[in-house]
Amino acid sequence: MLERKIPIRKCVGCMEHSGKKELIRIVRSKEGEVSLDLTGKKSGRGAYICKDVKCLEKARKKRSLERALKHEIPAEVYTKLEEELT
């Protein structure tokens, strides 16, 4: 039986590679709306972050989410991420 290829993505906080299912996706739609994508299937520009509060803090401090999505991230998105991680 053939083994399926596991998609690998890079965390914007710690810059480590992990499987797509192990990360949380943040999406910016064409309208400029930033939201969490827990299914991994929303359309738009996406960035991935580990399921770790430390990675979120690093990404927020370095503003790497803003750079990856090429858009300003509202504080609501960061609070939703913190709730999801805890």
C-alpha positions in Angstrom: 0.0 0.0 0.0 1.3 3.5 -0.9 2.0 5.9 1.9 0.4 9.3 1.6 2.6 12.4 1.6 2.1 14.5 4.7 1.9 18.3 3.9 4.5 20.2 5.9 4.1 23.9 6.9 6.3 26.3 8.7 5.3 28.1 12.0 5.7 31.9 11.8 6.5 32.0 15.5 9.3 29.4 16.0 10.1 28.9 12.3 10.0 25.1 12.7 8.4 22.8 10.2 5.5 20.6 11.3 2.6 18.6 9.7 -0.3 20.8 8.5 -2.7 19.1 11.0 -0.5 20.0 14.0 -0.7 23.8 13.3 -3.4 26.4 13.4 -4.1 28.4 10.2 -4.8 32.1 10.1 -6.4 33.4 6.9 -6.7 36.8 5.2 -9.6 36.8 2.7 -9.7 38.9 -0.4 -11.8 41.5 1.4 -9.1 41.9 4.0 -10.8 40.1 6.8 -8.5 38.1 9.1 -9.8 35.0 10.8 -8.9 31.6 12.2 -9.3 28.6 9.9 -9.6 25.5 12.1 -10.6 23.4 9.1 -7.7 24.4 6.9 -10.0 24.9 3.8 -10.9 28.6 3.8 -9.8 30.5 0.7 -7.3 33.3 1.0 -3.7 33.9 2.1 -2.8 31.8 5.1 -0.1 31.6 7.8 0.5 28.8 10.2 1.3 28.8 13.9 2.1 26.0 16.4 -0.4 25.1 19.1 1.8 26.7 21.7 1.4 30.1 23.5 5.1 30.8 23.3 5.0 30.6 19.5 2.1 33.1 19.5 4.0 35.5 21.8 7.0 35.3 19.5 4.9 35.9 16.4 3.2 38.8 18.0 6.5 40.4 19.2 8.2 40.0 15.8 5.0 40.9 13.9 5.6 37.9 11.7 1.9 37.2 11.3 1.4 40.7 9.8 4.3 40.1 7.4 3.1 36.7 6.4 -0.5 37.9 5.7 0.6 41.3 4.4 -2.1 42.9 6.5 -2.6 44.4 10.0 -3.9 41.9 12.5 -6.7 43.0 14.8 -6.4 42.4 18.6 -9.5 40.2 18.4 -7.7 37.6 16.3 -4.9 37.4 18.9 -7.4 36.9 21.7 -9.2 34.2 19.7 -5.9 32.5 19.2 -5.0 32.7 22.9 -8.4 31.2 23.8 -7.9 28.4 21.3 -4.4 27.6 22.6 -5.4 27.5 26.3 
